[in-house]
Amino acid sequence: MLRIITQQADVRSELQRICDRTQDEQVLHKEATVREVLQAVKRQGDKAVLHYTAEFDHQILKAEELKVTGSELDAAYQQVSKDLLQAIRLACQKIEAFHRQRVPKSWVQFGDDEVVLGKRYTPVDRAGLYIPGGRACYPSTVLMNAIPAKVAGVPRVVMVTPVRGGKMVNPAVLVAAQEAGVQEIYRVGGAQAIAALAYGTETIPKVNVITGPGNIYVTLAKKLVYGTVGIDSLAGPSEVLVIADETANPAYVAADLLAQAEHDPMAAAILLTTDAGLAKKVQMAVERQLVDHPRRIDTEKAIAHYGLIVVVESLAAAAELSNEFAPEHLELEVADPWALINQIRHAGAIFLGSSTPEAVGDYLAGPNHTLPTSGAARYASALGVETFLKHSSIIQYSQTALENVASAIDILATTEGLPSHADSVKLRVED
């Protein structure tokens, strides 16, 4: 059952426990396994990828079976309903429209002092997308990762995803990938997939940036290859924090909490409310909605271990606790969410009002659903077009402009004990 506590209890330590839920004592052991996988794939390429796919995923593949074929991609369209295809295309339109507004513009400024400064944005050459496939299929995750890469102008977008039985990739995932502009798809998952993208194999190309969520082995692999390639973030289990007052509908709040809890036994679902009566109603609504729930076992585990209702003294107190937790998803189910949002400093995505469940953000509102978790919203942001871009500074000095600053550069270079830095300027202004 979803627990209810009051703000007088040790709320902060309980929220910290939930925030730290992925930091178990087995992480070091798992990291050692991941290091072994990474090194093997780096040395042996496809051979190691196939070995670990057999060992961990129990899928026996040949190297020529790693890449999804054109005939499989064509067949996928025959295996999804027209309604699903229409929904995928609608989501594509909305996600692309949002991300096109976020493309940074290159710029150049010609100063009166004969100095030209600017910034030039260019996409990476190759992006690798990891799409999980263990507990469910996630066409929405395909769209959220692939479309920003497409909008950024990445020339080559490849995708990896594990298979479960029959060597087949879910047709909805294949259709979503094609609609979003993915050019290559490989049926491999786990740490070995991240290694293949980071180092390249005979079949799978080396990429520059890896994005997409996964289990702890995938997350550790992304952490360890960072520096060889760029990554989006180290995503943990999903989480939602709802701030609600007496105007909130308890059935809505309960459904939103369960919408996160059903993802994973380690998902977190938290309600902060000023109304003790609402707290009890939500608790009861959660129990009712769990009856005959298709994912009841995993959902109940999440609720039991990482679900929480806190009765707070005020919305200001709720905002303060929320900022400390820095949730991935934050719902403001209050009478005036726009007044409360000014008190919110840390959240991956903020959903305002009773008609805006987090699910709209998961699928087709437009903003990305790949968000910082486990408190990372204090310093990190959602995946976006910027993830697939890098920028170069542009600098040009005229002879006069260089002469104007030569003395200052000489002083700074001499102070740092770098005489050739100073000489590189002196030679140009003394000739």
N, C-alpha and C positions, 0 to 999 in steps of 0.2 A: 504493500500500500504506500501511496505517496505521503511522505511525512510532512507534518506541519510543526513549525517551531516559531517562536516569537523573537523579535529583535533583541530581547533581553538575554536570550541564550547566546552561546558563543558562535554567532553566525559567521563571522569572518574566517574562523578556522575551518568551519564546515565548507564554506565556499572555496577555500584554498585547497582542501582535500579533493574536492571535485575537479578543480582546475588542474591539479597535479596527478590526475588519475592514470596517465600514461607512463608515469615514471616509476615502474615497478623494478624489483630487484633482478629480474631476468633480462633486462635490456642489455647488459654487458655481454651476457651469453649469446643473445641474439645478434649483437653487433659483431661478435667474433665469427659467427656463421656467415653473416653478410660480407665481411671482409674476405673470407675464403671464396665466396661466390664471385665477388668482383675480380679478384686476382685470377681466378680460373678462366673467367670469360675474357679478361684482358689478354691472357696468354694463349688460350685455345679457341677463342671465337665460337663459331657455331657448335662445335663439339661439346663445349661446356654448357652452352645454352640448352642444348637438347638433353644433356645428362641431368641437369637440375630440373628441367621441366618434367622429366620422367620421375625423378626422386621426390619432388615437392608437390607437383600437380597431378602426378599419376597419368600423364599423357605421353604416349610414345609417338614421337614425330620424327620425320626425316627432314633434312635441311631444306629440301625442295617444297616441303609442306608448310614451312614457317610463314610464307607470304600468302595472304588471301588472294585468290585468283579473280580475274575479271568475271568469269562465269558465276562465281559465288556472289559477287557484288550485284550482278544483274538479277540473280535468283532471289536475293534478299527483298527486292521490291515486290516480288510476287508473294512473299510470305508475311507482309504486314498489311494491315487493313487500310482502306482509303482514309478513314478517319484519323488513324495514327499518322499517316503520311501528311495529311493536311495540318495536323497539330505540330508536327516537326517543322514543317515549312513556315507556319505562323511564328513559332518560336525563333526560327532562324531570322526572319524579318525583323522581329523586335530586338533581338540580341544584337544583330548587326547594326541596326539604326542607332542604338545606344552607344555602341563602341566607336562608331564612326565620329561621334561628337567628341570623343576623348583622344583622337589622334593629335599628338603634339606637332606643332609646326616649326620647321626649321626657320631660322631668322639670321639676318646680318644687319649690323648697325654701323653706319659710316659716321665716325665722330668728327667734330670740327678740328680736333687735334691731329688729324691725318692718321688715326688709328681705326682699323676695321676689326670688329669683334662679332662673333656670332656663335650659333650652335646648329649643328646639322644632325638630323635623326635618320638612321638607316636601320632596316630590319636585319635580324640574324639570317644567315644563309639557310639553316635547317633547324626546324623545331620538332621535338619528339613529345608526343602526348601519351600519357599513361592513363588508361581507362580501366578501373577495377571491374571485376566480374565474378567475385566470389559469392556474395549473398544475394545479389540481384543484378539486373542489367540496367545500365545507366546511359541511355541516349542523351539525356539532358547534360550530363558531364562532357560528352563528346562535343556538343554544341558550345558549351561554355569555355572549353579549351581551344577548340579549333577556330571558331569565328574570330576571336581577337587576333590570332595568328594570321588569319586571312586578311583581316582589315589592316594589320600592320604591314602587309606586303611580303610576308615570308615566302620565298620562292618554292621551298620544299617542306611540306608538312607530313610527318609520318606518325603512325599510331601503333601502339602495342596494347594488347589486351589478352588476358588469359582465357582459355576455353575450359569448358566443363562437360566432358562426355561427347563422344562422336566427333571430336576435333572441330566442332562447329562454333563459330562466333554468332552471338545472338543477332538475328536479322535486323531488329530495330536499331542496334548499335551500328551495323554496317550501313543502313540507310541514312542514319544521322550523320555518319562520317562523310558519306558522299555528298549529302546536301550541304554540309559545312565546308567542303573543299579539301578534305584529306586525300592525298594522292596515293599513299601506301599504307597498308595495314598488315601487321604481323601478329600471329597467334602465339603470343608468349607473355607471361606475367611474372610477378615476383621480382626479387632482387636481380635475377638474371636478365630480366627485360631492361631494367635501369642500366645495368652494366653494358648491355649490348648497345643501348643508345649513347652511353657516355664514351665508350671506347671503339665502337664499330666492330662488326664481324664480317665474315665473307658474304653474308646475306643482308644483314641489318645495317643501315648507314649510321655513321657517327653524326651526332647532332650538336648544336650549340647551346640549346636551352631545353630542359625537360620540365614539363608541367603535368599536373594531375595528381589526385589523391590515391592512396593505397593503404595497405595494412602496415604493421610496424616494420616488416622487413623491407617493404618498398620505401617507407619513410627513412629508415636508417641508410638504405642504399643511396637515396637522393642526398642525404646529409654527407655521406662519405665521398661522393663523386663531385660535390660542389667545389668549384675551383678548376676542375677539368672542364666542366660545363656549368652553365647557369641553371638555377632552379627557380620555381615560383615561390614555394614555401615548404615547410615541414608540417603537413596537415595532420591533425589528430582527429579523434572521433567527433561527430557532430554535436552541436549544443545550441540550446535556445534559452534565453532569459526573457520572461514576460513581466512587464510592470503593469499592474492593473488596479483600477479603483472600483468603487461601488457601482459604476455604470457598466462594467464589463459583463459580458454574457459568459456564465461559467461553462456552458457546453462548448463555446468557441475556444475558450482558454484551454480546456481539457484536451480538445482535439489538436490544438497547436503544440501542446506539450508532448502528446503521443506521436505527433508527426515527426518529432526528432527522436524520441525514444525507440521508434520502430526501426531506425537505421541500423542500430548496433547495440549489443549489450553494454557497451561503454559510453553510449551517448548520454548527454546530460540534459535534463529538463527542469528548469527552475522558474518558480513564480514568486515575485515580490509584490505583495498587495497591502493596501492600507485598510482593507475590509476583512475582518475575521470571519464574517458570514460568507463572503465570497470564497475564502480559503476552504471552508468546509464543503461548500457546494462543488467546487472544482475537484476536491478530493473524491467526492462521491461520483461525479461525472466521469472521472478517469476510470473508476472501477466499472461503471456501466459500459463505457465504450470499449473496455478490454474484453468483455464477454464475447466469445466467438471471434476474437481478433485473429486474422490469419497468421500474424507474426507474434502471437501472444507471449511465447516463452522468452524470446529475446527482448521484447518490449517490457515485460515485467521485470526482467533482470536489470535493465537500464533504470527503470523507475525505482526499484528497490535500492539500488546502490548509488545512483547518481541523480535521483529525482528529489526535489525539495520544494516546499512552500514555506515562505517566510512572511509573517505578519509584521509590517513595519509601521513606524509612527507617522510617517509622512511620505509624500512622493519625493521630496528632497532627499530623505534618507534612502529611499529606494534607488534614486539616481546615483547617490554616493556609493552604495554597495555594488551597483551595476558597473560603475567605472572601475572599481577595484577588480571585479571579475573579468571585465573586458570581453563580453561574449561575442561569439561568432555571429549569432543572430539575436537581435534585440527587438522585441515587440512592445509598443507603447499602446496598450489597450486602456486608454484613459479618456476622460471627457475632452481634454484639450491637449492633444499630443504635441502640437506645435509650440505650446508654452513650455512643455517639459523637455523638448529636444535641446533647448539651449543649455540645459544642465548636463547633457550627455557628451562625454569627451572620447570615450573609447568603445567602439563596437564595429564589427565587420560590416554589417548591414543593419539598417534601422527601418522597421515597418511601423507605419503610423495609422492608428485607428482600428476599429473593430472589423472593417471591411478589407483589411490588408493582411491576410495570413501569410506566414513565411513561405508557404508553398508557391505563391505567385512569383516570388523571387527565385525559387528553385527552378522554375520552368520557363517562364517567358516574359517577365516584366521587362527584362533588358539588362540590368546590372548583373555582374557576374556572381555566380553562387559559389565559386571557389574562393573561400574566405579564410582569414587567419583564425586559428583555434587556440585553445589552452592559454588564453591571456595574451596571445601575440598581437591582438588588435591594439594593444598599447603602443606599438611601434610599426605595425605592418598594415597593409591594405589588401584589397581584393585583387585577384588576377585581372589583368587588363591588357590593352594594346601595348602599354609601356613595357610589359614583361618580355615582349618579343622585339623590342627596339633597344638600340644603344645610341648614345649621342657623342659626337666629336666636337670639340671646341674649334672655332675658326679664329685665327689671329693674324693680322697683317699690320706691320708698322712701316711708315714711310721713313726715309733717311732722316728727315727733320724730327719726326716723332721719336725715333731711336735716340738721336742726339739729346733730346729733351730729358730723357730718363736715364741716360748712360751713367751719370754720376751716382744716382741712387742704386742702380744695379751693381755698380762697382763696390759700393759700401756694403751692401748686403752679401754679395758673393765673397768679399774679403773677410767679413765677419764669420762666415760659415767655413772659411778655409778652403775655398774652391777657386783657385786662381784661374783655371781655364774658363770657368764661367765668366769671370770678369774680362779675360782676354778676348773672348768671343764677341764682346760688345766693343771693347777698346779698338780692336783691329778695324771695325767697321766705321767708327766715328773719327779715327785719327788719320785715315788715309786722305 
